[in-house]
Amino acid sequence: MGNKTLLLLTVSFPYGNAETFLETEIKYHTEVFESVIIVPLRKENHILRELPINCIVLDVSFLSLIKKGCTAL
């Protein structure tokens, strides 16, 4: 079996208190997939919830800075 990776797009998980259902679901995802890449669209705060070892958080908050400088995106 090849490398199975899940790309999980979220509003803010694993930051903040929203999307609490993912705290339970992430445990199951990390058992099925070799790695889970979590892409939160924003940070509610800088407190990162505890995640399994095979999770990677990809910070794309820099996109908001790019968007502010662009007239069309």
C-alpha positions in Angstrom: 0.0 0.0 0.0 1.3 3.5 -0.9 1.7 6.5 1.2 -1.8 7.6 2.2 -2.1 11.3 3.2 -5.2 13.1 4.2 -5.4 16.9 3.4 -7.9 18.3 6.0 -9.1 21.9 5.3 -10.6 23.5 8.4 -11.9 26.9 9.4 -9.6 27.2 12.4 -8.9 23.7 13.9 -6.5 22.9 15.6 -6.5 26.6 16.8 -9.3 28.1 19.0 -12.3 26.3 20.4 -14.4 25.8 17.2 -14.8 22.5 15.3 -14.6 20.4 18.4 -15.9 17.4 16.5 -12.5 17.2 14.9 -10.8 16.5 18.2 -12.5 13.1 18.1 -12.3 12.5 14.4 -8.6 13.2 14.1 -7.8 10.2 16.2 -9.6 7.9 13.7 -8.1 9.7 10.6 -4.5 9.2 12.0 -5.1 5.5 12.4 -6.2 5.1 8.7 -3.8 7.6 7.1 0.0 7.6 7.3 -0.1 11.4 7.7 -2.7 14.1 8.1 -2.0 17.6 6.9 -4.3 20.1 8.5 -4.8 23.4 6.8 -6.6 26.0 9.0 -7.9 29.0 7.1 -7.4 31.2 10.1 -6.1 31.2 13.6 -8.6 31.9 16.4 -5.6 32.2 18.7 -2.1 30.9 18.9 -3.0 28.0 21.2 -2.5 24.7 19.3 -4.5 21.8 20.5 -2.8 18.5 21.1 -2.5 16.4 18.0 -1.3 12.9 17.2 2.3 12.6 16.0 1.5 12.0 12.4 -0.3 15.3 12.0 1.2 18.3 10.3 -0.3 21.8 10.5 0.2 23.9 7.4 0.0 27.6 8.3 -1.6 29.5 5.4 -2.4 32.6 7.4 0.1 34.4 5.3 -2.4 34.3 2.5 -4.5 37.0 4.2 -1.4 39.3 4.0 -1.1 38.6 0.2 -4.8 39.1 -0.3 -4.7 42.6 1.4 -2.1 43.7 -1.1 -4.0 42.4 -4.2 -7.0 43.9 -5.9 -8.2 40.5 -7.3 -7.4 37.1 -5.9 
